[in-house]
Amino acid sequence: MKGLRLPAAILVLVLLIGVMPSDLGDLINNTQGQLNGINGKIGQMQTELGKLAAEDRALKAQIVALDSQLVAVANQIREEQGKLQVLNDQVDAAKVQLAQKEAELADHIAQMGARMRHLYKSGSISGVELVFSAVNFVDLLNRALFFADIVREDNRQVDQLRLERRVVAGLKADLEVKQHEQAAVVASIRQQQAQLQSMRVQQAAAQQRVAVVEALVQRELDAMEAQRAAVRQQLQELVAESLGAHSSGHFMWPLEGVLTQGFGCTSYPFEPYEPSCPYRHFHSGIDIAADWGSAVRAADGGFVHNFTMTCSWTSAYLCGYGHYIIIVHANGFATLYGHLSNYAQANGSEVVKGEVIGYEGSTGNSTGAHLHFEIDINGTPVNPLIYLP
């Protein structure tokens, strides 16, 4: 069975054994004990659900904290990016200023060279001419001093431009160092942002997984509670009818097919919760697969009871065993036939061993056409293979 355990069926079957009316009180007490077992499992499910809810809240709180950190980091990135932009602008301005200084220096040197070449080519700078063209010694001295002043001024301007160029170049280099450092700061913060975003994605995925499991547990809990209510109702309806069951005490295979799942602990997550199992789930019967619609026969004689298990969250769909039948036999035995496509006997009718009671299907929590077959003794599921030929 790919579905829920049949606590309803099991507990009902306890009372549906062929017994004398004087034994009904004991059987009812025994069935109440079975109901208490269901209540205990419901309590376990509620505890598990509480843990999941707490984990869900913790993950949501972590996501909120990460969102807050991401907002702070985004603000920090904007602030540091603004500082980097200022440095970028300053570096660009320094580059322009440096280019201007280099152009001024080159232009001044070029002009000075042009004047010197002009004087040389025109011969107006000849020392002989400078001496003989002077009116007197004072005039000669004045001419020499004037020429020296021109040369010194040119050299001074060149030196000043070179100094300014070195200052601007030094400023540019300093700004570029700060620019690289600030870019590293921004890159580091962006890396931190990426890590936080990755953490948030992981936490959100974890929270989503917990939410899915939480919903599944809640759904299974709802189904178990519905089964508990069904047990109580079925007990009232079936006790009176079950006292006259005629059974052989020997079981036959209810369907010819392939055994696809055995009895006992299983890793299938939608089987009923069982804390004693390694994977915490238990399959309370066997699954037999055959062609859809194959006839399902009574494993032994007894009273037929037809049931339909609807989903707790909507009556539009079937869950658990879907359409299923419980046959009450003598001596505390009962059998369950799950996932049927239809019934072949009226509810409450008595059948003999081998009589057709329904047809194989895939209703309820099922992954394909098959029959879930279960044998219970006094409300406890047992391995059907022990009793089948």
KAJO-V769721 format. One record per run of one state. SS is the DSSP state (h for helix, s for strand, l for the rest). FROM is the first residue (numbers start at 1). TO is the last residue. If there is no record, write none. Layout:
BEGIN
<<SS | FROM | TO> <SS | FROM | TO>>
END
This chain:
BEGIN
<<l | 1 | 6> <h | 7 | 15> <l | 16 | 17> <s | 18 | 18> <l | 19 | 20> <h | 21 | 122> <l | 123 | 126> <h | 127 | 132> <l | 133 | 136> <h | 137 | 238> <l | 239 | 241> <h | 242 | 244> <l | 245 | 250> <s | 251 | 251> <l | 252 | 257> <s | 258 | 261> <l | 262 | 263> <s | 264 | 266> <l | 267 | 271> <s | 272 | 273> <l | 274 | 280> <s | 281 | 283> <l | 284 | 285> <s | 286 | 289> <l | 290 | 294> <s | 295 | 297> <l | 298 | 301> <s | 302 | 310> <l | 311 | 317> <s | 318 | 328> <l | 329 | 329> <s | 330 | 330> <l | 331 | 332> <s | 333 | 343> <l | 344 | 349> <s | 350 | 351> <l | 352 | 355> <s | 356 | 361> <l | 362 | 369> <s | 370 | 377> <l | 378 | 379> <s | 380 | 382> <l | 383 | 383> <h | 384 | 386> <l | 387 | 387> <s | 388 | 388> <l | 389 | 389>>
END
